[in-house]
Each structure stands twice: as C-alpha cells, then as structure tokens.
C-alpha cells in the first residue's frame, strides 16, 4: 500500500488562532498524531445538534 500526502485547504474565517493553552483533543492513529482545538462563535444562532443534523443532511444529499 502506498502512502499519500494529503493536504487540506480551508478559508481562514477566524480572526485569530486559538491560544496554545486552549483545550485540545489529541488522537494518535498509526504514526500520525491529530491535535484538534475547538472554538465557538459568540454570534452563532445554530446549536450543535442543528449543525450535526445539517452536516448529515448535506452528506446524504452528496451520495
């Protein structure tokens, strides 16, 4: 099996990076360690449940 290099390009919509001391989820899969930091918009009107439903609906529509 060959190894692929994957890159993800995203639009930078956040005004600043999360502080290094922000809570993080760390998961190691194989030789790759993923560090995920989370921030929440103070102006958002969508709940987490609403967002998950929307994402699942969009995923199903793409199939």
C-alpha positions as CSV (number, residue, x, y, z in Angstrom):
1,X,0.0,0.0,0.0
2,X,1.4,3.4,-0.9
3,X,1.3,6.4,1.4
4,X,-0.4,9.5,0.2
5,X,0.3,13.1,1.3
6,X,-2.9,14.8,2.0
7,X,-3.4,18.5,2.5
8,X,-6.5,20.4,3.4
9,X,-7.1,23.9,2.2
10,X,-9.6,26.0,4.1
11,X,-10.6,29.6,4.1
12,X,-9.3,31.4,7.1
13,X,-12.5,32.8,8.6
14,X,-11.3,33.0,12.2
15,X,-10.0,36.4,13.3
16,X,-7.1,34.7,15.2
17,X,-5.7,31.3,16.1
18,X,-6.8,29.5,19.2
19,X,-4.5,30.0,22.1
20,X,-2.0,27.2,22.6
21,X,-3.4,26.6,26.1
22,X,-7.0,26.1,24.7
23,X,-8.4,22.6,25.4
24,X,-7.4,20.1,22.7
25,X,-8.4,16.6,21.7
26,X,-5.3,14.5,20.9
27,X,-5.7,11.3,18.9
28,X,-2.8,9.2,17.5
29,X,-3.7,7.0,14.6
30,X,-0.7,5.0,13.3
31,X,2.2,7.3,13.0
32,X,0.1,10.4,12.8
33,X,-1.0,12.5,15.8
34,X,-4.0,14.7,15.4
35,X,-4.4,17.7,17.7
36,X,-7.9,19.3,17.4
37,X,-8.7,22.6,19.1
38,X,-12.2,23.9,19.2
39,X,-13.7,27.4,19.4
40,X,-17.3,28.5,19.3
41,X,-18.7,31.6,17.7
42,X,-20.3,34.0,20.2
43,X,-22.7,35.2,17.5
44,X,-23.8,31.8,16.3
45,X,-27.6,31.0,16.3
46,X,-27.2,27.4,15.4
47,X,-27.0,24.8,18.1
48,X,-24.6,21.8,17.9
49,X,-27.5,19.5,17.3
50,X,-28.7,21.7,14.5
51,X,-25.2,21.7,13.0
52,X,-24.8,17.9,13.1
53,X,-28.3,17.5,11.5
54,X,-27.3,19.9,8.8
55,X,-24.0,18.2,8.1
56,X,-25.6,14.7,8.0
57,X,-28.3,16.0,5.6
58,X,-25.7,17.5,3.3
59,X,-23.7,14.3,3.4
60,X,-26.7,12.2,2.4
61,X,-27.5,14.6,-0.4
62,X,-24.0,14.2,-1.8
63,X,-24.3,10.4,-2.1
